[in-house]
Amino acid sequence: MLREKLSEEELKLLRRSFEIIGNIAIIEIPEELIGKKELIVNAILQKHKNIKTILRKVGEVEGVYRVAKYEKVYGEETETIAKEHGCRFLVDPTKVYFSSRLSTERERIARLVKNGERVLVMFAGVGPFAIVIAKLSKPKEVVGVELNSIAVEYFRKNVKLNKVENVVLMEGDVAEIVPKLDGEFDRILMPAPYSAESFVHLLKGKIKKSGFIHYYTFESENFEDQLNKKVEELFMKNGMLVKAVFMRRCGSFAPYVNRYVVDLEYIGEI
Ligand SMILES: C[S@@+](CC[C@H](N)C(=O)[O-])C[C@H]1O[C@@H](n2cnc3c(N)ncnc32)[C@H](O)[C@@H]1O
């Protein structure tokens, strides 16, 4: 759409993909193209009629709450409802973490959950993993733990919005909450790729034998082959014997650095 309106050089700088969360488009405009903002915004609006707000990402996802910095380039409203797998998620990406790009991964995990499982979602955000699991499978209980009080508020609203009953929401730091949780879980998710490593010790005594752990991490493409072994060793250092049963790339982070998930089967304590 912009081929006639931008020079060859400008077209090379233009980002071709962007994320859509509900009716918000999240785009990146390099500084060199900032003068062409109106043209870019209009092209998006012409192609995506349901877009009400366009946010330009001006800072990377950062901090404990993992929220990026945005500048509004069109519209005012930053709260929206993202839809996936028959679920709806009320979210404000300027205040909480949410990525529609993890939708396939959420479905993959939900389909692995067997009837009657007890599942723990650490770093639960506004609840997308917990709610998709509760909606698509038949767990006995899904416990979600989240630190950002605004995300917790959205999580609470999303539990109601999706009419899921077996989701238990806990506000606070996983380091304080997980040790206090009763019993063991059949499955534990650790969707905090930037820092999951420092929380691995919390799983000891909380995961059932033959249960599964979904461990998310950032890794360079060059070391992809060694990732399973690296994660097995990390758990071993924390006194847990695990076997990597599956690994896949589930997003990109930077050039040649991706988000990976490693599925681990828990064998037992060392
Ligand atoms: C990458 S986001 C993932 C959110 C959610 N699982 C999702 O996929 O949308 C990580 C989340 O962990 C939360 N968080 C960070 N440190 C935490 C901690 N120590 N205890 C509990 N939650 C934490 C952040 O606020 C953020 O919402």
PDBQT file of the ligand as one rigid body, heavy atoms in Angstrom, charges set to zero:
ROOT
HETATM    1  C1  LIG A 301       6.291 -12.375  30.309  1.00  0.00    +0.000 C 
HETATM    2  S1  LIG A 301       4.959 -11.972  31.372  1.00  0.00    +0.000 S 
HETATM    3  C2  LIG A 301       3.920 -13.388  31.103  1.00  0.00    +0.000 C 
HETATM    4  C3  LIG A 301       2.479 -13.141  31.481  1.00  0.00    +0.000 C 
HETATM    5  C4  LIG A 301       1.510 -14.229  31.048  1.00  0.00    +0.000 C 
HETATM    6  N1  LIG A 301       1.920 -15.545  31.468  1.00  0.00    +0.000 N 
HETATM    7  C5  LIG A 301       1.277 -14.181  29.570  1.00  0.00    +0.000 C 
HETATM    8  O1  LIG A 301       1.749 -15.083  28.858  1.00  0.00    +0.000 OA
HETATM    9  O2  LIG A 301       0.632 -13.233  29.099  1.00  0.00    +0.000 OA
HETATM   10  C6  LIG A 301       5.609 -12.273  32.992  1.00  0.00    +0.000 C 
HETATM   11  C7  LIG A 301       4.680 -11.867  34.111  1.00  0.00    +0.000 C 
HETATM   12  O3  LIG A 301       5.272 -12.251  35.367  1.00  0.00    +0.000 OA
HETATM   13  C8  LIG A 301       5.006 -11.247  36.330  1.00  0.00    +0.000 C 
HETATM   14  N2  LIG A 301       6.037 -11.396  37.370  1.00  0.00    +0.000 N 
HETATM   15  C9  LIG A 301       7.326 -10.983  37.316  1.00  0.00    +0.000 A 
HETATM   16  N3  LIG A 301       7.985 -11.354  38.417  1.00  0.00    +0.000 NA
HETATM   17  C10 LIG A 301       7.096 -12.038  39.180  1.00  0.00    +0.000 A 
HETATM   18  C11 LIG A 301       7.194 -12.684  40.447  1.00  0.00    +0.000 A 
HETATM   19  N4  LIG A 301       8.334 -12.693  41.131  1.00  0.00    +0.000 N 
HETATM   20  N5  LIG A 301       6.102 -13.297  40.937  1.00  0.00    +0.000 NA
HETATM   21  C12 LIG A 301       4.930 -13.309  40.243  1.00  0.00    +0.000 A 
HETATM   22  N6  LIG A 301       4.786 -12.707  39.039  1.00  0.00    +0.000 NA
HETATM   23  C13 LIG A 301       5.844 -12.081  38.520  1.00  0.00    +0.000 A 
HETATM   24  C14 LIG A 301       5.042  -9.946  35.552  1.00  0.00    +0.000 C 
HETATM   25  O4  LIG A 301       4.324  -8.935  36.195  1.00  0.00    +0.000 OA
HETATM   26  C15 LIG A 301       4.399 -10.364  34.211  1.00  0.00    +0.000 C 
HETATM   27  O5  LIG A 301       3.014 -10.161  34.226  1.00  0.00    +0.000 OA
ENDROOT
TORSDOF 0
